[in-house]
Amino acid sequence: MDLTFSAEETTFRDELRAWLEANPAGAPPHGDEDAQYGWRREWQRRLADAGWAAVHWPREHGGRGATLTQSAIYYEELASAGAPLPANVLGLLLAGPTIMTWGTPEQQERHLIPILTAEEIWCQGFSEPDAGSDLAALKTRAVQDGDEWVITGQKVWTSMAQYAKWCMLVARTDADAPKKHQGLTYFLMDMEQDGVEIVPLKQITGESEFNELFLDGARVPAENVLGGVGNGWKVALTTLMNERSGLAFFLQVRMRQLLDRLIGEAAERGLLEDPVVADRLGDLHLRCEVLRLTAYRGLTAIETYGQPGPEGSLTKWMWSETNQALTQLAADLLGPEALTAGAPWAFELLRARGNSIEGGTTEVLKNIVAERVLGLPRLK
Amino acid sequence: MHFDLTEDQKEIKRVARELLAARSSWARVREAAEAGAAYDEELWRELCGLGWPGIAVSEQFGGQGLGAVELAVLLEELGYACAATPFLSSAAAAAAIQACGSDAQRARWLPALAAGEATAGIGTRALCADGIGAEVLVLLERPSGEAMLVTGAECAPLETIDPTRRYATVSGGDAEPLGGRGGAEAVAGAERVRTAVAAEVVGIAQRAVEMTLAYVKERRQFGVPVGAFQAVQNRCAQMLLETESARSTALFAAWAADAAPERLAEAAALAAAAAADGGRSVTASAIQAHGGIGFTWEADVHWLYKRAQLDAALLGGARRHRAALATLAAARVAQVA
């Protein structure tokens, strides 16, 4: 057991830290979401130029062939430096690795570099109004028409659709397949066409991180099928398996920074003397550390056994509950000023409600733990 | 970064699990408990013969020369078995004296503790585990947080809800700080003792999870195993979360004790807070998930619940450690600002 970084890991961290110090992302620009996004896109270009955009990608595709631990270090350092995630995060984390696993040489040649440089942004067309946690229930249809597929249906929770050139789209190509996760196909869909309509979804924060996607006769050439017709469920699982690994460390550091901010503001108000306040802050500190330690245990398990141990299913659940408790405590301690429209704490409070829904609801995560980790029977 | 036991440590764990499964069944634990907190003397002699109490004592003093992580591995297994022996106190005291004691204290106590010729007690004057019959006590002094070596004290039996272990109240005796001088070493000694108790709690929680899973897969109501109901499943998932949280922090503290002593204060507080609350919550859930059976003497889950309660008391409760963590985090924030 060794909870220090190895020589290679330390070298990696120091090199990255030095680069981040010399090349700060700077403060986010004032202005609308487009300005913010432009800033993150420019940030990714700088990262890509220096070889820091996709450390977990193999070297042949412009990455650094980073180990899981190095990848974790990457996200921790990015967050610690106050830098944003690269703009094309879905492309880097999801589309790229999925295309590397399932793509033809032509598809890899066509797509990987523009993903890396943020020249082409990607979004994810999985969830539908009636297919959230139950993804295999999706209804969007793809019908073959000569060398093309014609797509009709609706997707929802599509973040970055307004900036995206491409969409990872899963659609039903065989409605008669005996089981619902059969007969699905994974498409690389060009967003810039008439059959694609993007409608921003206003969320409880008032912002629009997500969109609805209305597909009415959108066309995808046959060469843009990924992983073969009818194989969409397996390809989609590759995407989903990639979803929660490295990002957890970024979010974990962000939560730590938020807690430190709360502790600072509580101290300024002289609230730390209150034993109830100290108890609750101490509890949040404990939960943040448990999350960090457990996430590292999960990495070791994957590196050693090729799959996460029982602790691996717990971190997303822990993170969402802790972030919600943290932002709620901020509202308790800071009073009305934390609830003022536009106040940063008010935004965090509302945004945190999404944490236990996005990327797998806590209810579904508990079901997964119960069935796959604890081996409990499923109710027929 | 490798946050897992080494192959050697896993081997120790496997051997301990097998030995205790064979020697310390629930029937044996119950027998010792029902005899009025008697220890399983035969088991204790066997563990001493194997050199377990001296696992973290250097070879110079007749120990195994291993460290806090190996001690934690054994403690988890003793907790898992809920074994009725003075192992926790003797091994934890020996480890603390080895790491933080003065030369004289080491020479005086380690050979006898490692060989099992003497036993030790740990805790406070109000609640001392394994104090009866012990030749030396490692007691926490408040508010300094130092560990004191106490000899010649009077230990009065304290009957608690946990008859799988002997407890006492302590009066009188000669006390000197661990390390002789007081201050950082003596405080670190107390942190090592808490780290050891937290490791035992991980084993208690692990056993509670496993017993519960076995039960809810077996027990049928409404024509299905009760473990098929989501309310039961969610409770079990929560038990896993709390057990793994305690494990992450207990391993971190055991590792820090030897490899990163400058992080031990924080790590031990994390481990103590997670274990004190987690152990009680997981074992309470075990009783609930067992239904009516869980409330009976025969079901044996209550031994785990009772041990978890007393261990939480030995740890001083979670609140104290959460307050310490808040102070520590605030100091760190103030330093950066």
Interface residues (C-beta under 8 A of the other chain):
Chain A: M1 D2 L3 T4 F5 S6 E9 T69 L259 D260 I263 G264 A267 L272 P275 V277 A278 D279 L281 G282 D283 H285 L286 E289 V290 L293 T294 Y296 R297 L299 T300 A301 T304 P310 E311 L314 W317 M318 K366 N367 V369 A370 E371 V373 L374 G375 L376 P377 R378 L379 K380
Chain B: M1 H2 F3 D4 L5 T6 Q9 V69 L213 V216 K217 V224 P225 G227 A228 F229 Q230 V232 Q233 N234 C236 A237 Q238 L240 L241 E244 S245 R247 S248 T249 L251 F252 W255 A256 A259 A260 L270 A273 A274 R319 H321 R322 A323 A324 L325 A326 T327 L328 A329 A330 R332 V333 A334 V336 A337
